[in-house]
C-alpha cells in the first residue's frame, strides 16, 4: 500500500496566493516570519509517514484532486524534513525546473483555507 502524508493548513500568508503566479509555497510550522507572508503553513501528525512522491500519484486538497506530473530533485526530502514544497499548477518547463517543486494538473489553483487537509500520494 502506498504511504500517505496528511497535512493541515494552519496559516495562509497575505501574499501566499496570487492569480498571476499559479504556485503555492508550503512550509512547516517552523517557517520564519518572512517566509510566512508568502507561504501557506501546514502541520503534520507528530509521527508522520515519510513519502516518496512520483509522477502519476495525486495530491488532494479536501476534495480537489491533482495529478503529479513531475517531482523536483529535492521535493521529497524537503517535504519530509521541513514540510516545504512548491506546488506548480502549470506545464512542466523544459529547463529551470524547481528542485523543490512538484508540478500538478489541472492547471488551476485549488481553493484552500485554514483547516484544508492536504493528502499527499493518495
Steps between C-alpha positions, in 0.01 A plus 500: 500500500625849417592719792306816549605822667220720630550870566259756636519867404546709814579842346493675161738791447356823366705465178483119478244473220494717190314438176810622312719209614339152499709377794456422868803502729452271800710497817475328835431676828865603549494747206640847571278807510633613159412164344157502663387809302545320166427142610226270617591334830411135554525276803533122513429228752793455739584154362442583137574259219790572265389514140673452168278682252515400134332608176157343466420522871260761632486786747153581630384827662183397686305359201706665221725241334820589311726260309878526540677560168856552627682495834810718549826347623468645853120500536456173690788563740385858575139392547601218736744708707368858517154476343614711204400454139401736220189381318488615138168495318651540153670309220833343594773723353773354280764685703518674837279252683478580869703250704246526783205511260219262421314566175129419505196492274237630455666839452274692738570595860301303755268676740671488838429640844628457853389148589532359146645149508770406248544130419831419331524181289144387541 
